[in-house]
């Protein structure tokens, strides 16, 4: 690592501020078990509440349909002006 001394000094300062010794800090830096990295199972997923489906559909409408409608109207207006003027 290019700045190894600075990195080590910064980590020592963090340990000092947090009040940790090296063993406690290394326990926190350990990579979790492989099973912890897997996506949640079907039964562990969050259930939708009553109005969530409507909110998602409304958000999709605002995000997808309205900009597409705006672009379509802009293209029609440009085509109308082009054919009307020439």
PALO-82914 format. One line per 4 residues: number of its first residue (from 0); their letters; for each residue y, x, z of N, C-alpha, C. Coordinates in steps of 0.1 Angstrom, whole numbers. Atoms other than C-alpha are relative to their C-alpha. Layout:
N
NUM	A	Y/X/Z/Y/X/Z/Y/X/Z ~ ... $
//
This chain:
86
0	XXXX	-12/8/0/0/0/0/12/9/0 ~ -12/-8/2/34/13/-9/8/2/13 ~ -8/-1/-12/52/6/24/-9/-2/12 ~ 9/2/-11/23/9/48/6/2/14 $
4	XXXX	-6/-2/-14/43/24/77/9/-11/4 ~ -9/11/-4/69/-3/75/-8/-13/3 ~ 8/12/-3/42/-30/73/-6/1/14 ~ 6/-2/-13/24/-16/103/10/-2/11 $
8	XXXX	-11/1/-10/57/-13/122/4/-15/2 ~ -3/15/-1/65/-50/114/-11/-8/7 ~ 11/7/-7/31/-62/125/0/3/15 ~ -1/-3/-14/34/-43/158/12/-7/7 $
12	XXXX	-11/7/-5/68/-59/163/-4/-15/2 ~ 4/14/-1/53/-94/156/-9/-1/12 ~ 9/1/-12/25/-87/182/8/1/13 ~ -8/-2/-12/51/-75/207/8/-13/3 $
16	XXXX	-8/13/-2/73/-107/202/-9/-11/5 ~ 9/11/-3/43/-130/204/-8/3/13 ~ 7/-3/-12/28/-112/234/-15/2/-3 ~ 14/-1/3/-5/-105/216/-4/15/0 $
20	XXXX	5/-14/2/-27/-74/217/-7/0/-14 ~ 6/-2/13/-45/-61/186/-13/-9/-2 ~ 12/8/1/-78/-80/193/3/-14/-2 ~ -4/14/2/-61/-114/196/6/-2/-13 $
24	XXXX	-6/2/13/-41/-108/165/-10/1/-11 ~ 11/-1/10/-72/-98/145/-8/-12/-1 ~ 7/13/0/-89/-130/155/7/-10/-7 ~ -8/10/8/-61/-150/141/0/3/-15 $
28	XXXX	-1/-4/14/-61/-130/108/-14/-2/-7 ~ 13/1/6/-98/-136/102/-1/-12/-10 ~ 2/10/11/-108/-156/71/-10/-11/6 ~ 9/10/-5/-123/-190/80/-14/0/-6 $
32	XXXX	13/1/6/-159/-198/74/0/-7/-13 ~ 1/6/14/-170/-208/39/0/-15/0 ~ 1/15/0/-177/-244/49/14/-6/3 ~ -13/5/-2/-141/-247/61/9/0/-12 $
36	XXXX	-8/-1/13/-128/-239/26/-4/-11/-10 ~ 4/10/10/-147/-266/9/8/-13/1 ~ -8/13/-1/-130/-299/0/-7/-10/9 ~ 6/10/-9/-135/-328/24/-10/-9/-7 $
40	XXXX	10/9/6/-165/-350/19/6/-14/-2 ~ -5/14/3/-161/-386/7/4/-8/13 ~ -3/8/-12/-162/-401/42/11/6/8 ~ -11/-6/-8/-136/-377/55/13/-2/-7 $
44	XXXX	-12/2/6/-110/-387/30/8/-11/6 ~ -9/10/-6/-80/-407/41/-1/-13/-8 ~ 1/13/6/-82/-444/35/14/-5/-4 ~ -13/5/4/-54/-461/16/4/-12/9 $
48	XXXX	-5/12/-8/-32/-486/35/3/-11/-9 ~ -2/12/7/-22/-520/24/9/1/-12 ~ -10/-1/11/9/-512/2/-1/13/-8 ~ 1/-13/7/-2/-477/-10/-2/-2/-15 $
52	XXXX	3/1/14/-16/-489/-43/12/-5/-8 ~ -12/5/6/15/-509/-52/10/12/-1 ~ -10/-11/0/37/-479/-42/-4/11/-11 ~ 4/-10/10/16/-455/-64/2/-6/-15 $
56	XXXX	-2/6/13/18/-479/-94/15/-1/-3 ~ -15/0/2/56/-483/-89/5/14/-3 ~ -4/-14/2/60/-445/-87/-4/4/-14 ~ 4/-4/13/40/-441/-119/8/-7/-11 $
60	XXXX	-9/7/9/61/-467/-136/13/7/-2 ~ -13/-7/1/93/-450/-127/-1/14/-6 ~ 2/-13/5/79/-416/-136/-4/1/-14 ~ 5/-1/13/62/-423/-168/6/-10/-10 $
64	XXXX	-4/10/10/72/-456/-184/15/0/-3 ~ -14/1/3/110/-456/-179/5/12/-8 ~ -5/-10/9/116/-421/-193/-6/-1/-15 ~ 5/2/14/93/-429/-223/8/-11/-7 $
68	XXXX	-8/10/5/112/-461/-228/14/5/-4 ~ -13/-6/3/145/-442/-227/-1/9/-12 ~ 1/-9/12/133/-416/-253/-2/-9/-12 ~ 3/9/11/120/-444/-275/13/-7/-4 $
72	XXXX	-13/6/3/154/-462/-273/9/9/-6 ~ -9/-10/6/172/-430/-281/-4/3/-14 ~ 4/-2/13/151/-424/-311/3/-11/-9 ~ -3/11/8/156/-459/-323/15/-1/-3 $
76	XXXX	-15/0/2/194/-456/-318/4/10/-10 ~ -4/-11/10/196/-423/-337/-5/-4/-14 ~ 5/5/13/175/-438/-365/9/-11/-6 ~ -9/11/4/197/-469/-366/13/5/-5 $
80	XXXX	-13/-6/5/229/-448/-368/-2/8/-13 ~ 2/-8/12/214/-425/-394/-1/-9/-12 ~ 2/8/11/203/-453/-417/12/-9/-2 ~ -12/9/2/234/-475/-411/12/8/-6 $
84	XX	-11/-7/5/258/-447/-419/-2/6/-14 ~ 3/-6/14/241/-433/-450/-7/-9/-9 $
//
